[in-house]
Amino acid sequence: MALVLAVCVAGGHCAELPPRATFRTAPEGRIVGGRPATATEAPWQISLVSSGWFGDSHRCGGSLVGTQSVVTAAHCTDGMQASGLKVKYGGLDRTALAVTVTVSNIYQHASYDAQAIDWDYSVIKLSAPIETSRPNVKTIELVDTAPAGGSPASLTGWGLTIGGNTGSSPTALQYVDFKIVSQTDCNQRYKDLYGDQIVVTARQICTEHESASGCNGDSGGPLVAGGKLAGIVSWGIRNCPSDTTKTPAAYADVANQVAWLRGNIHTVMKVVAIVLAIYLASVANSFKSPKFRGFNVMANEPKEKTRSAPWHVSIQVNGSHRCSGSLNGFNWVVTAAKCTQG
């Protein structure tokens, strides 16, 4: 069996890979054997679009995380500039998503291997906070440990709905249930089918479906287990079979690199916290007035009635207090270094 490997995102951009990866491919944007998703099944789903001469085109899936971040696959961002990408979310119809936001930065894993499609992780910083006040828009948490073999999982995306090389990408978000395949079993399945040509690494987990092709996926999209993000659609076998060969699909294992992912998500959060601190500092001069937020200092009142620490600020992440700090000048806050690490 001779299969040609290529990295292909949903927009159809493909590039042949070297011979050592002959059987492996990014999953060409497919959700085979699924059904239309409901409004509450994937409120974290996004469409990563690339801008070109002919307008915006769907490139990959991804997941809303943190306050201003998206997690997707590195092969979706590799070679791309932030200025050439947008994120759309807030709905099920790919052509009518409620929110469009530009991308301000891309944090792609430095170890990403385009030949083996390994270390397939990227965090995208959005230019504006995620609008979680909208109906059916929600961020998703990351798993701490990988789901065990046999555990239920689900996948969503706008990939092709049939196997082979035919079909078109649907406008309605698709949903499909899977079972997790252990790394040992996944490697054995590939060995039985293709010999030693394919090895599933420690950064990858696999799924299977009783009646759907194993190369389902919409590159970069969310594999969800236990209500948390467990995997990122990474690669499968090219020419998606439409039979029940049970060829597993591979995902970037979130648990394996959860510290790296959270570190880069927190980098984005830290920027938001700094912006908040600057805003607070901008009203610092108000503290010099005898009236400030309900405090009324009279000439002959005891000093205890004045605000004892008007320079004090709270640095918060996701609405939760993280650290304290002190206003220093018009637009600066001083805090401990450990408060801004990660």
Secondary structure by P-SEA (a helix, b strand, c coil): cbbbbbbcccccbbbbbccccccccccccccccccccccccccccccccccccccccccbbbbbccccbbbbbcccccccccccbbbbbcccccccccbbbbbccccccccccccccccbbbbbbbcccccccccccbbbbbbcccccccbbbbbbccccccccccccccccbbbbbbbbbcaaaaaaaaaaccccccccccccccccccccccccccccccccccccccccccccccccccccccbbbbccccccaaaaaaaaaaaaaaaaaaaaaaaaaaaccccccccccccccccccccccccccccbbbbbccccccbbbbbcccbbbbbbcccccc
